[in-house]
Structure formats: structure tokens, C-alpha cells
Amino acid sequence: MCLTPPVRTGELFDLLRDGRPWTRAQLAEATGLARSTVTARIDTLMRLGLVAPFGGARSTGGRPPALFALNPTARLVVGVDVGATHASAALTDLNGSILGEVDARIAVADGPQPVLAWVVESVEALLADANRPVEDLAAIGIGLPGPVEHSTGRPINPPIMPGWDRYDVPGHLQQHYPVPVLVDNDVNIMALGERRRHLRDVDDLVLIKVATGIGAGIVSGGVLQRGAQGTAGDLGHVRVPGADDVPCRCGNSGCLEAVAAGPALAAAVRAQGEEAQTGGDVVELVRAGSQVAMAVVRQAGRDIGEIVATMVNLINPSVVVIGGQVAGAGEHLLAGIRESVYQRSLPLATEHLRIVTSRAGGEAAVLGASALAIEHVLSPDVVEAASEALAAADAEAEAAGS
């Protein structure tokens, strides 16, 4: 006979994360637990600070039943986005609401020591500005511009990050803040941030970052897909038809990044007589009405769209979000992408497909890094471990007092 396992405290708490208040009776009905058990577990969650009373429900006669909901201010997390030439950090509550932000011009190529020293100083400053003690910090999420082994948080052979290969990023930060440190690549956290802020009801989406490089963050079935070694979504080094003679920094030729990322677009614009050193310069030229820049960006969109079309057929997302610096070119880039995708993808896959520019923009990465930390802190297993530790401490105190 197969028995349903008992609903743990962490699993009951997972129900309370849905953004609406619950009564004990509703929780008992949803979980199958006895009212007394629900009451005991709610008390534990309140002692942990994760749940708080939420006014009262409408009475059907007698005292109105109490409501309970997630207490978003109980703990704090910090989300950090480290880019090629910039870094930003945000302090958020457990709902992901930003309480404070800092940013700086800092080159990831300077190495892990100065960059992570900035992170340590930023966390301290954010907590001080919010007038919150370090004990309220529950976790740190951080995004890096290169491949990351998610299980260890170590960068693996990152092409634009000299000195970072297999560096123990979590261990470095935990010397200063003894909390969980979650590390992922920047495109994955951008996908998490875009979904949390603007696409909560979308379970299947792809975010494509077009900047110095090109990559994709893939959410399928509501879960971020990293792949076996964490390299899922590495679109930048997929071969583009007709570009075999274009060398790429990875050592191959014909890669999408080599023909459609920011540096490639700047080179294409310069070759036609206009001045541009970066992808940002190309975007500014597009905004200023440069026909050369518009044509270059439109062709880049077509090239990106060729690869995205294959991804659409394989993964079948409902939304493709275009982010990163070059996304600032707006409809000129999107038009090229749409042209190729709708021409090359299956009609059923594109019937309800939306291809849009990121709405979270520059905040997508820090929001995603925050979401990465929050999902860990509020996961059923972590909450269950905290409740068990509280029970053990109560038992020890009772034994000491007897």
C-alpha cells in the first residue's frame, strides 16, 4: 500500500508563497493535515520570521479566522550583476522588491580579487543604508559574464575573464558573509529577472542577450534549464550559414557572435565609413537615423533569427525576449529577427509566439540574481532544515532546563 508522505513544514510554507493570504482551514484542506498540525507548523514559520499574520478573513459568524502570508521583510538578499566593464548590486526583500542599489565601472578582466572586493564593500554599504544588521542577510546571488559550473559556483574557462577560471567565488564571499552564495552566468539570471518582474505567468521563454557576446537563458516548464555542464543556451558559438570565412575569438569560424555581436556590428559600420567602436556606438547611430547602422543591425537581426528559428522549433517557447546593449536598437533588430524566425520556424511553433524587447532592461540581471538567492532561501528543503534546527534547539533547551 502506497501512503502519501506527510506534508513537511517547508512544503506547507511553499503554499504561502503564492502572494495571497491563507487561513488555517484553507491550509488544512490543501495539505490534508489536521488543523492542530497546521497550527503548529504556522507557529514554527512565524518564529522563523517567514510568515506573519495578515489581518482577518471575513467572518461567517463568530470571530473571523486569521490569515497568514509570507513576510517579505523578514530577511534580505543581495543580487549582483558583474558585466565585462561594469558591476551593479541591489538589496531586495524576499519578494524581490529593490531596497537599494549601487553600481560601478569595473572591468571583470581585472580579476576576481578587485571585483569581489567591490562586491563585499557594496553589500556592507547596502545593509548600512537600509539600516539593517548583517544577520538579516540570507543569501547572495551573483551573475558572471561567462560559463559557470552551477553546482560549485566556479567560472569555467571564461573567455573574457582572465584569472577567474575555477576561482572559488562563493568561498571568497563567504569569508566575509557566512550565507549561501549562488552563482550563475549573466544570461541565465537575466532570464530569471525578466520572468520575475514582467512574465510571471509565462512558463516557457527564452531571453537572448546581444552585447559583447550572444547567449540565451532558457526557461522551460517554469524551470531554468542549464544543461548537463551549464552551457545550455550558448547561441554565440553556433555556426551561421554563409559566414564560414569569419573568424571567432573561440578559435572556430562562422560563429553567430563573430557576425552579430556588438564588436562585429561596430566593425561592419566602420567598414562603411562611419565611426563606431562598440555595440553601444552602433545603437546610438541607429537612434540618430544612420542608414548604414540601421542596415547593419537589421542584417544582424536576420542572422540571429536564423539561429533562434532552430531554437523555437526545438524548445517551443511562448516568448522570446531580446536584451543586452544591442537590444537598444529596438525594432530595427527585432524586425530582422522576426523576419528569419517566422520564415524558418514551424507555423505551429510561431502561432502564438511573441518576440519582444526586454522590459526589465538594465535591472534584469540584478533582479535575476536576487531571484536566484530568494529561490534558494525559500525552497522547501532549506525552510525544512531551519524548522528542524529550531525544533532541535527547543529540545536542547528543554533538556538543559529539566
C-alpha positions as CSV (number, residue, x, y, z in Angstrom):
1,M,0.0,0.0,0.0
2,C,1.5,3.4,-1.0
3,L,1.0,6.1,1.6
4,T,1.2,9.8,0.8
5,P,4.2,11.2,2.7
6,P,3.3,13.8,5.3
7,V,3.4,17.5,4.2
8,R,6.5,19.0,5.8
9,T,6.8,22.5,7.2
10,G,8.8,23.6,4.2
11,E,6.2,22.3,1.8
12,L,3.3,24.0,3.7
13,F,5.3,27.2,3.5
14,D,5.6,26.8,-0.2
15,L,1.8,27.3,-0.4
16,L,2.2,30.6,1.4
17,R,4.5,32.0,-1.2
18,D,1.7,32.4,-3.8
19,G,1.1,36.0,-3.0
20,R,-2.2,35.6,-1.2
21,P,-3.1,35.1,2.5
22,W,-4.3,31.7,3.7
23,T,-6.4,30.7,6.7
24,R,-5.5,27.6,8.8
25,A,-8.6,25.9,7.4
26,Q,-7.6,26.5,3.8
27,L,-4.1,25.2,4.5
28,A,-5.6,22.1,6.2
29,E,-7.8,21.4,3.3
30,A,-5.0,21.9,0.7
31,T,-2.5,19.7,2.6
32,G,-4.7,17.1,4.2
33,L,-3.1,17.9,7.6
34,A,-5.0,18.2,10.8
35,R,-5.8,21.7,12.0
36,S,-3.6,21.2,15.0
37,T,-0.7,20.2,12.9
38,V,-1.2,23.2,10.6
39,T,-1.3,25.5,13.7
40,A,2.0,24.0,15.0
41,R,3.7,24.5,11.6
42,I,2.4,28.0,11.2
43,D,3.8,28.8,14.7
44,T,7.2,27.4,13.6
45,L,7.2,29.5,10.5
46,M,6.2,32.6,12.5
47,R,9.1,32.0,14.9
48,L,11.4,31.8,11.9
49,G,10.0,35.1,10.8
50,L,9.0,33.8,7.4
51,V,5.2,34.1,8.0
52,A,3.2,36.9,9.5
53,P,-0.5,37.5,10.3
54,F,-2.4,39.2,7.5
55,G,-5.4,41.0,9.1
56,G,-8.5,38.8,9.3
57,A,-10.8,37.0,6.9
58,R,-14.5,37.7,6.6
59,S,-16.5,36.1,9.4
60,T,-19.3,33.6,8.7
61,G,-20.4,34.0,12.3
62,G,-18.3,34.5,15.4
63,R,-14.6,35.5,15.4
64,P,-13.2,36.0,11.9
65,P,-10.5,33.4,11.0
66,A,-6.9,34.6,11.0
67,L,-5.0,35.0,7.8
68,F,-1.3,34.2,7.2
69,A,1.1,35.1,4.4
70,L,4.8,35.3,3.5
71,N,6.6,38.0,5.5
72,P,8.8,39.6,2.7
73,T,10.7,41.8,5.1
74,A,11.9,39.0,7.4
75,R,15.2,38.6,5.6
76,L,17.2,40.3,2.8
77,V,19.2,39.1,-0.2
78,V,21.7,40.9,-2.4
79,G,21.7,40.4,-6.2
80,V,24.9,41.2,-8.0
81,D,25.5,41.6,-11.8
82,V,29.1,41.6,-13.0
83,G,29.5,42.6,-16.6
84,A,32.5,43.0,-18.8
85,T,33.1,46.6,-17.8
86,H,30.5,47.3,-15.1
87,A,29.0,45.9,-11.9
88,S,25.8,46.6,-10.0
89,A,24.3,45.3,-6.8
90,A,20.8,45.5,-5.3
91,L,19.5,44.8,-1.9
92,T,16.0,43.2,-2.0
93,D,13.4,41.8,0.3
94,L,12.0,38.2,-0.2
95,N,9.5,39.5,-2.8
96,G,12.4,40.8,-4.9
97,S,11.5,44.5,-4.2
98,I,14.6,46.6,-4.5
99,L,15.5,48.5,-1.3
100,G,18.8,49.9,-2.5
101,E,21.2,49.8,-5.5
102,V,24.9,50.6,-6.2
103,D,26.9,50.4,-9.4
104,A,30.4,51.0,-10.6
105,R,32.6,51.0,-13.7
106,I,34.9,48.0,-13.1
107,A,36.4,45.6,-15.5
108,V,35.9,41.9,-15.0
109,A,39.3,41.4,-16.7
110,D,41.0,43.0,-13.6
111,G,40.5,39.6,-11.9
112,P,38.4,38.2,-9.1
113,Q,40.2,40.0,-6.2
114,P,39.3,43.6,-7.0
115,V,35.8,42.7,-8.4
116,L,34.8,40.6,-5.4
117,A,36.3,43.2,-3.0
118,W,33.8,45.7,-4.6
119,V,31.0,43.2,-4.0
120,V,32.0,42.8,-0.3
121,E,32.0,46.6,0.1
122,S,28.8,47.0,-1.7
123,V,26.9,44.5,0.4
124,E,28.1,46.3,3.6
125,A,27.1,49.7,2.2
126,L,23.6,48.5,1.1
127,L,22.9,47.0,4.5
128,A,24.1,50.1,6.2
129,D,22.0,52.4,4.0
130,A,18.9,50.2,4.8
131,N,19.7,50.3,8.5
132,R,19.6,46.5,8.6
133,P,22.1,44.2,10.5
134,V,24.2,41.7,8.6
135,E,22.3,39.0,10.5
136,D,19.3,39.8,8.2
137,L,21.2,38.9,5.1
138,A,20.0,35.4,4.0
139,A,21.9,34.9,0.7
140,I,23.8,36.5,-2.2
141,G,23.1,35.8,-5.8
142,I,25.7,36.8,-8.4
143,G,25.8,36.7,-12.2
144,L,29.1,36.5,-14.2
145,P,29.8,37.1,-17.9
146,G,31.0,33.6,-18.7
147,P,30.3,29.9,-18.2
148,V,29.7,28.8,-14.6
149,E,29.6,25.4,-13.0
150,H,26.4,25.9,-11.1
151,S,27.0,23.2,-8.6
152,T,30.2,24.9,-7.3
153,G,29.7,28.5,-8.4
154,R,33.1,28.4,-10.1
155,P,33.6,30.0,-13.6
156,I,34.9,27.5,-16.1
157,N,37.3,28.7,-18.9
158,P,35.5,32.1,-19.2
159,P,36.9,33.8,-22.4
160,I,36.8,37.4,-21.2
161,M,37.6,36.8,-17.5
162,P,41.4,36.2,-17.1
163,G,42.3,34.9,-13.7
164,W,38.7,33.7,-12.9
165,D,39.0,30.1,-14.2
166,R,37.7,27.8,-11.4
167,Y,38.0,30.6,-8.9
168,D,36.1,29.9,-5.7
169,V,33.6,32.8,-5.9
170,P,31.3,31.5,-3.1
171,G,34.2,30.7,-0.8
172,H,35.7,34.2,-1.3
173,L,32.4,36.0,-0.4
174,Q,31.6,33.6,2.5
175,Q,34.8,34.7,4.2
176,H,33.0,38.0,4.8
177,Y,29.3,36.9,4.8
178,P,28.6,33.3,6.0
179,V,25.5,32.9,3.9
180,P,24.7,30.8,0.8
181,V,26.2,32.3,-2.4
182,L,24.5,31.3,-5.6
183,V,26.5,31.9,-8.9
184,D,25.3,31.6,-12.5
185,N,26.1,33.2,-15.8
186,D,24.6,36.6,-16.6
187,V,22.2,35.5,-19.3
188,N,20.6,32.9,-17.1
189,I,20.0,35.4,-14.3
190,M,18.6,38.0,-16.9
191,A,16.0,35.4,-17.9
192,L,15.1,34.9,-14.2
193,G,14.8,38.6,-13.7
194,E,12.7,39.3,-16.7
195,R,10.3,36.5,-15.8
196,R,10.0,37.5,-12.1
197,R,9.3,41.2,-13.0
198,H,7.3,41.0,-16.2
199,L,6.4,37.5,-17.2
200,R,5.4,35.6,-14.1
201,D,2.6,33.8,-16.0
202,V,5.0,32.6,-18.7
203,D,6.5,29.1,-18.1
204,D,8.3,28.8,-21.5
205,L,10.6,31.7,-22.5
206,V,14.0,32.4,-23.9
207,L,15.9,35.5,-23.2
208,I,18.7,36.3,-25.7
209,K,21.4,38.8,-24.7
210,V,23.0,40.6,-27.6
211,A,26.0,42.6,-26.4
212,T,29.8,41.9,-26.5
213,G,28.7,38.3,-26.9
214,I,25.5,36.5,-27.6
215,G,23.8,34.0,-25.3
216,A,20.4,32.7,-24.2
217,G,18.7,31.9,-20.9
218,I,16.1,29.2,-21.3
219,V,13.1,28.7,-19.0
220,S,11.1,25.6,-19.9
221,G,8.2,24.4,-17.8
222,G,8.9,27.2,-15.3
223,V,12.4,25.9,-14.6
224,L,15.7,27.4,-15.7
225,Q,17.5,25.0,-18.0
226,R,21.3,24.9,-17.5
227,G,22.1,21.6,-19.3
228,A,24.5,18.9,-18.1
229,Q,27.5,21.1,-17.8
230,G,25.8,24.5,-17.5
231,T,26.4,25.6,-21.1
232,A,22.8,25.4,-22.3
233,G,21.9,28.5,-24.4
234,D,25.4,29.2,-25.8
235,L,24.0,30.6,-29.1
236,G,27.0,32.8,-29.7
237,H,29.1,29.9,-31.0
238,V,26.5,28.3,-33.2
239,R,27.5,28.4,-36.9
240,V,25.8,30.9,-39.1
241,P,25.2,29.8,-42.7
242,G,27.4,31.7,-45.2
243,A,29.8,33.1,-42.6
244,D,32.5,30.4,-42.7
245,D,35.3,32.9,-43.5
246,V,34.6,35.0,-40.4
247,P,37.0,34.0,-37.5
248,C,35.7,34.0,-33.9
249,R,37.6,34.5,-30.7
250,C,36.7,30.9,-29.7
251,G,39.0,29.6,-32.4
252,N,36.3,28.5,-34.8
253,S,34.9,30.5,-37.7
254,G,31.4,31.4,-38.7
255,C,30.0,31.8,-35.2
256,L,27.0,34.0,-34.6
257,E,28.9,36.2,-32.2
258,A,31.5,36.9,-34.8
259,V,28.9,38.3,-37.2
260,A,26.1,39.7,-35.0
261,A,27.5,40.7,-31.5
262,G,28.4,44.3,-30.7
263,P,32.0,44.4,-31.8
264,A,31.1,42.8,-35.1
265,L,28.4,45.4,-35.7
266,A,30.8,48.2,-34.9
267,A,33.4,46.7,-37.4
268,A,30.7,46.5,-40.1
269,V,29.7,50.1,-39.6
270,R,33.3,51.3,-39.7
271,A,33.9,49.3,-42.9
272,Q,31.2,51.5,-44.5
273,G,32.8,54.8,-43.4
274,E,31.0,55.6,-40.1
275,E,32.7,55.8,-36.7
276,A,31.8,53.2,-34.1
277,Q,33.9,51.4,-31.6
278,T,31.3,49.4,-29.7
279,G,27.8,48.0,-30.0
280,G,26.6,50.9,-27.9
281,D,28.0,53.3,-30.6
282,V,26.1,51.4,-33.2
283,V,22.9,51.7,-31.2
284,E,23.4,55.5,-30.9
285,L,23.9,55.7,-34.7
286,V,20.7,53.9,-35.2
287,R,18.9,56.3,-32.9
288,A,20.4,59.2,-34.8
289,G,19.0,57.9,-38.1
290,S,22.1,56.4,-39.7
291,Q,21.0,54.3,-42.7
292,V,24.3,52.4,-42.5
293,A,23.8,51.4,-38.9
294,M,20.2,50.5,-39.4
295,A,21.1,48.2,-42.3
296,V,23.9,46.5,-40.3
297,V,21.6,46.0,-37.3
298,R,18.8,44.6,-39.5
299,Q,21.1,42.1,-41.0
300,A,22.4,41.1,-37.6
301,G,18.8,40.5,-36.6
302,R,18.3,38.2,-39.6
303,D,21.5,36.2,-38.6
304,I,20.3,35.9,-35.0
305,G,16.9,35.0,-36.2
306,E,18.3,32.1,-38.3
307,I,19.6,30.5,-35.0
308,V,16.6,31.5,-33.0
309,A,14.3,29.8,-35.5
310,T,16.0,26.5,-34.8
311,M,15.7,27.1,-31.0
312,V,12.0,27.9,-31.5
313,N,11.4,24.6,-33.3
314,L,13.3,22.6,-30.6
315,I,12.1,24.3,-27.4
316,N,8.8,25.9,-28.5
317,P,8.8,29.0,-26.2
318,S,5.8,31.3,-26.0
319,V,8.0,34.4,-25.6
320,V,11.5,35.3,-26.9
321,V,12.9,38.3,-25.1
322,I,15.8,40.3,-26.7
323,G,18.0,42.0,-24.1
324,G,21.5,43.4,-23.8
325,Q,23.2,46.5,-25.1
326,V,22.4,46.0,-28.8
327,A,18.7,45.4,-28.0
328,G,18.6,49.2,-27.6
329,A,18.4,49.3,-31.4
330,G,14.7,48.3,-30.9
331,E,12.6,47.5,-33.9
332,H,15.5,47.6,-36.3
333,L,16.9,44.5,-34.6
334,L,13.6,42.9,-33.8
335,A,12.4,43.2,-37.4
336,G,15.4,41.2,-38.7
337,I,14.9,38.5,-36.0
338,R,11.2,38.2,-36.7
339,E,11.8,38.0,-40.4
340,S,14.0,34.9,-40.1
341,V,12.1,33.3,-37.3
342,Y,8.7,33.4,-38.9
343,Q,10.2,32.3,-42.3
344,R,12.2,29.4,-40.9
345,S,10.2,28.1,-37.9
346,L,7.2,25.8,-38.0
347,P,3.8,27.6,-38.2
348,L,2.5,25.8,-35.1
349,A,5.6,26.9,-33.1
350,T,5.1,30.6,-34.1
351,E,1.3,30.7,-33.9
352,H,1.3,32.4,-30.5
353,L,5.0,33.3,-30.3
354,R,5.9,36.8,-29.1
355,I,9.3,38.3,-29.9
356,V,9.8,41.4,-27.7
357,T,12.5,43.7,-26.3
358,S,13.3,43.3,-22.6
359,R,11.1,45.4,-20.3
360,A,13.4,44.9,-17.3
361,G,16.3,46.3,-19.3
362,G,19.3,47.1,-17.1
363,E,17.7,45.8,-14.0
364,A,17.0,42.3,-15.4
365,A,20.3,40.9,-14.2
366,V,20.3,42.1,-10.6
367,L,16.6,41.1,-10.3
368,G,17.5,37.7,-11.6
369,A,20.5,37.4,-9.2
370,S,18.1,38.3,-6.4
371,A,15.6,35.7,-7.6
372,L,18.3,33.1,-7.6
373,A,19.1,33.8,-4.0
374,I,15.4,34.0,-2.9
375,E,14.5,30.7,-4.5
376,H,17.3,29.1,-2.5
377,V,16.4,30.7,0.8
378,L,12.7,30.0,0.5
379,S,13.0,26.5,-1.0
380,P,11.1,23.8,0.9
381,D,14.3,21.9,1.8
382,V,16.0,25.0,3.2
383,V,12.9,26.0,5.2
384,E,12.5,22.4,6.4
385,A,16.1,22.4,7.6
386,A,15.6,25.7,9.5
387,S,12.4,24.3,11.2
388,E,14.3,21.1,12.2
389,A,17.1,23.2,13.6
390,L,14.6,25.3,15.6
391,A,13.0,22.1,17.0
392,A,16.4,20.7,17.9
393,A,17.3,23.9,19.7
394,D,14.0,23.8,21.6
395,A,14.6,20.2,22.7
396,E,18.1,21.0,23.8
397,A,16.9,24.0,25.8
398,E,14.2,21.9,27.4
399,A,16.7,19.2,28.3
400,A,19.0,21.7,29.8
401,G,16.2,23.2,31.9
402,S,15.0,19.8,33.3
